[in-house]
Every structure is written in C-alpha cells, then in structure tokens.
Amino acid sequence: MVLVGCNTYKSYLINDDLCNFDDPIFILKEEERSFDVVKYKYFIDSLLIWGGRRVLENNEKQNILINVSRRSGAITKTIIDKGNGIFKRISYDSIGRIRSFTNKYSSDYLQDIIDYYPDGSVKRFKDYRKADKYPICYKEALAIVARKKRRKDSITRLHKAIYKRGGKKYFVWDVHTKVPKRFGKGQSRYYKVDAQTGKILLIGITRVVPAEFVD
C-alpha cells in the first residue's frame, strides 16, 4: 500500500516542469493591446477586398497572420508557435481596439479566453486551464506518450476528456498518434493519460486518423 501511495504522477514524467505558463505565447503583451491600422493599412485594405489571410511575419520560431472581416472590418491576429503548436489569437475592432484574447492548442483550450470592453478593461474571463482537474499539463502528457508510443508513430492531436471505468471518473488527456500506412493501414492509436497521476489508463486503436495539428 505504501508503494502504491507513493506512485505519484512524477514517476511517469521525464520532467515535472515542462509547461511554462509564463511563456510569451500565453501572455498578452502591452503592445498587443491595440493594432496599428495605419501601419498595416495596405494589408487591411487588401483583405477587405479579397478576403483570406495575410502573413505579417514568418520565421523559425513563429508565424503571424491577420485576417479581416469584410462585413465589420474586425481584425484578427494569430501568432503560432512553430515549436509546440500553441497559438494565441487576438481580435480587434475595425479601428484597432482589442476585443478578445485566446490561447489555444489544437482543438483544446489550455488557459483562458478574455473578452474586453472598447476601453481595454476586462469584460469576461473564462478559465479553460482547470489546473485542479488537470495538474499534468499538455506537454507532460505528450512526453508520457512519446516514451510509450511506437517509434514510427507520430503524435497528431490531444484534448481533454473524462474517462469512466469501474464506476470511477477520471480526468484524462486523450493523445492520438498516426500509424504509418505501411504498418497500420490507416489506423491510429489513442492513449488516455490520467491527468492527476500521469498513468496511461488505456491504449486503443481506431480507424479514424486525426488530422495533424492545425490552428
């Protein structure tokens, strides 16, 4: 019983401090609280006419895109971290005042969504991090699965879920991997990682192959 009691989530992790929520991708910088519509007038005018997206910056670390609503003129700036797939999305009105700020990883919200009044004060805050239910963060879940998955498989997606087994409810990270066609004929595997302990509760196989990480 003592051994079981001491078998905490740290036993399953490579590093118990993989998620750094002070990373700039999670923070709304002061200069991001407004959008310079004068500086980027050419891009805005082009998007109002043709629609779509324009790339403002593309380097080894990140990709910055903007799109503009042709109906309202609202501007959306998306900053994608190429290293981990996380992106932050900032929405502005047509004159560059902030409207909302979101952090996102694949299809799963990590931290929060903040909505703003036109004067920049906070209107609404939604907490999607849920650290009490998911003390193991997404990077730790990915690291656990990376140690267990087959070498040829590639991790394609993760999301939060609730898993019920034996009358008990578990908060889990569902991590999906794509199996190369020559090995699995289009199959994929999924791992249910206990978000409290780090233990892999279930490994399954499905014919549904999740899409790669997208913004």
C-alpha positions as CSV (number, residue, x, y, z in Angstrom):
1,M,0.0,0.0,0.0
2,V,2.9,2.4,0.7
3,L,4.3,1.8,-2.7
4,V,1.0,2.5,-4.4
5,G,0.5,5.6,-2.3
6,C,3.9,7.0,-3.3
7,N,3.5,6.2,-7.0
8,T,2.7,9.8,-7.9
9,Y,2.5,11.3,-11.4
10,K,6.2,12.2,-11.2
11,S,7.0,8.5,-11.7
12,Y,5.7,8.7,-15.2
13,L,7.3,12.0,-16.3
14,I,10.6,12.9,-17.9
15,N,10.4,16.4,-16.4
16,D,7.7,17.6,-13.9
17,D,8.1,21.2,-15.1
18,L,7.6,21.0,-18.9
19,C,4.8,23.5,-19.1
20,N,5.9,27.1,-18.6
21,F,2.8,29.2,-18.5
22,D,4.9,32.3,-18.3
23,D,5.8,31.7,-22.0
24,P,5.1,34.8,-24.1
25,I,2.5,32.8,-26.1
26,F,0.3,32.8,-23.0
27,I,0.7,36.4,-22.2
28,L,-0.9,39.4,-23.8
29,K,1.9,41.9,-24.2
30,E,1.2,45.6,-23.8
31,E,1.9,46.4,-27.4
32,E,-0.6,43.7,-28.4
33,R,-3.5,45.5,-26.7
34,S,-4.1,47.5,-29.9
35,F,-3.5,47.0,-33.6
36,D,-1.8,49.7,-35.7
37,V,-4.3,50.1,-38.5
38,V,-2.3,52.9,-40.1
39,K,0.9,50.9,-40.3
40,Y,-0.9,47.9,-41.9
41,K,-3.4,49.8,-43.9
42,Y,-2.2,48.2,-47.2
43,F,-2.8,44.7,-45.8
44,I,-6.2,45.6,-44.3
45,D,-7.4,47.2,-47.5
46,S,-6.3,44.1,-49.5
47,L,-8.1,41.7,-47.1
48,L,-11.3,43.8,-47.2
49,I,-11.3,43.4,-50.9
50,W,-10.1,39.9,-51.5
51,G,-10.6,38.2,-48.1
52,G,-8.4,35.4,-46.9
53,R,-5.3,35.8,-44.7
54,R,-2.0,37.7,-45.0
55,V,1.3,36.7,-43.4
56,L,2.8,39.6,-41.4
57,E,5.8,37.6,-40.2
58,N,7.2,34.1,-40.7
59,N,10.4,33.0,-39.1
60,E,11.9,29.9,-37.5
61,K,10.0,30.4,-34.2
62,Q,6.6,31.8,-35.2
63,N,4.2,32.6,-37.9
64,I,2.0,35.8,-37.6
65,L,-1.2,36.0,-39.7
66,I,-4.0,38.5,-39.9
67,N,-7.5,38.3,-41.4
68,V,-10.1,41.0,-41.6
69,S,-13.9,40.6,-41.6
70,R,-15.2,42.0,-44.9
71,R,-18.5,42.7,-43.1
72,S,-17.5,44.5,-39.9
73,G,-13.8,45.3,-40.6
74,A,-12.8,43.5,-37.4
75,I,-9.2,42.3,-37.4
76,T,-7.9,39.0,-36.1
77,K,-4.2,38.4,-35.5
78,T,-2.9,34.9,-35.0
79,I,0.5,34.1,-33.6
80,I,1.6,30.5,-34.0
81,D,4.5,29.0,-32.1
82,K,6.1,26.6,-34.5
83,G,7.8,24.7,-31.8
84,N,4.8,23.4,-29.9
85,G,1.7,24.2,-32.0
86,I,0.3,26.6,-29.5
87,F,-1.2,29.8,-30.8
88,K,-2.6,32.9,-29.4
89,R,-5.4,34.8,-31.2
90,I,-6.1,38.5,-30.6
91,S,-9.2,40.1,-32.0
92,Y,-9.6,43.9,-32.6
93,D,-12.4,46.1,-33.9
94,S,-12.0,48.0,-37.1
95,I,-10.0,50.8,-35.5
96,G,-7.6,48.5,-33.7
97,R,-9.1,48.3,-30.2
98,I,-8.7,45.0,-28.5
99,R,-11.8,42.8,-28.3
100,S,-10.6,39.3,-27.1
101,F,-7.5,37.3,-26.4
102,T,-7.4,33.5,-26.7
103,N,-4.7,30.8,-26.2
104,K,-5.2,27.5,-28.0
105,Y,-3.5,24.2,-28.7
106,S,-5.0,22.1,-31.4
107,S,-8.7,21.8,-30.6
108,D,-8.3,22.1,-26.9
109,Y,-8.2,25.3,-24.9
110,L,-5.4,25.5,-22.5
111,Q,-5.6,28.5,-20.3
112,D,-8.2,31.2,-20.9
113,I,-10.3,33.5,-23.0
114,I,-10.5,37.1,-22.1
115,D,-13.1,39.5,-23.6
116,Y,-12.6,43.2,-23.4
117,Y,-14.6,46.4,-23.4
118,P,-13.6,49.0,-26.0
119,D,-11.7,50.9,-23.3
120,G,-9.5,47.8,-22.7
121,S,-10.9,46.8,-19.4
122,V,-11.8,43.1,-18.9
123,K,-15.4,42.2,-19.7
124,R,-15.3,38.4,-19.3
125,F,-12.8,35.8,-18.3
126,K,-13.1,32.1,-18.9
127,D,-10.7,29.6,-17.4
128,Y,-10.1,26.6,-19.5
129,R,-6.9,25.5,-17.9
130,K,-8.6,23.7,-15.0
131,A,-5.4,23.0,-13.1
132,D,-7.2,21.4,-10.2
133,K,-8.5,18.7,-12.6
134,Y,-5.6,18.6,-15.0
135,P,-2.5,19.2,-12.8
136,I,-0.5,17.4,-15.5
137,C,-0.3,19.9,-18.4
138,Y,-0.4,19.1,-22.1
139,K,3.4,19.0,-22.6
140,E,3.7,16.5,-19.7
141,A,1.0,14.3,-21.3
142,L,2.8,14.4,-24.6
143,A,6.1,13.5,-23.0
144,I,4.5,10.5,-21.3
145,V,3.0,9.2,-24.6
146,A,6.3,10.0,-26.5
147,R,8.0,7.5,-24.2
148,K,5.4,4.8,-24.8
149,K,4.5,5.1,-28.4
150,R,6.0,3.1,-31.3
151,R,8.9,4.9,-32.8
152,K,7.3,5.2,-36.3
153,D,4.1,6.6,-34.9
154,S,3.6,10.4,-34.9
155,I,1.6,12.3,-32.3
156,T,-1.2,14.2,-34.1
157,R,-3.7,15.5,-31.6
158,L,-4.6,15.8,-27.9
159,H,-7.6,17.0,-26.0
160,K,-9.1,16.9,-22.5
161,A,-11.7,14.3,-21.8
162,I,-13.4,12.4,-19.0
163,Y,-13.0,8.6,-18.9
164,K,-15.2,6.3,-16.9
165,R,-14.1,2.9,-15.8
166,G,-15.2,0.6,-13.0
167,G,-17.7,3.2,-11.7
168,K,-14.9,5.8,-11.3
169,K,-14.4,9.0,-13.3
170,Y,-11.0,10.1,-14.5
171,F,-9.9,13.4,-16.0
172,V,-7.6,12.4,-18.8
173,W,-5.7,13.7,-21.8
174,D,-6.5,11.9,-24.9
175,V,-3.4,11.8,-27.1
176,H,-3.7,10.4,-30.6
177,T,-0.9,9.1,-32.8
178,K,-1.0,8.3,-36.5
179,V,0.4,4.9,-37.6
180,P,2.3,4.9,-40.9
181,K,0.1,3.2,-43.6
182,R,2.6,0.6,-44.3
183,F,2.3,-0.6,-40.7
184,G,-1.3,0.1,-39.7
185,K,-3.3,0.5,-43.0
186,G,-4.6,3.9,-42.0
187,Q,-5.0,3.2,-38.3
188,S,-4.3,5.4,-35.4
189,R,-3.7,4.8,-31.7
190,Y,-5.0,6.8,-28.8
191,Y,-3.7,7.0,-25.2
192,K,-5.7,8.0,-22.2
193,V,-3.3,9.7,-19.8
194,D,-4.6,10.2,-16.2
195,A,-4.3,14.0,-15.7
196,Q,-3.9,13.5,-11.9
197,T,-1.3,10.7,-11.8
198,G,0.2,10.6,-15.3
199,K,-0.5,6.9,-15.6
200,I,-1.7,5.6,-19.0
201,L,-5.1,4.1,-18.3
202,L,-5.9,2.8,-21.8
203,I,-4.2,2.3,-25.2
204,G,-6.6,1.8,-28.1
205,I,-6.7,1.5,-31.9
206,T,-9.1,3.2,-34.2
207,R,-9.6,3.5,-37.9
208,V,-10.2,7.2,-37.6
209,V,-7.0,9.1,-38.3
210,P,-7.0,12.5,-36.7
211,A,-5.8,15.5,-38.7
212,E,-2.4,17.0,-38.0
213,F,-2.2,19.9,-35.6
214,V,-3.8,22.9,-37.1
215,D,-4.7,26.4,-35.9
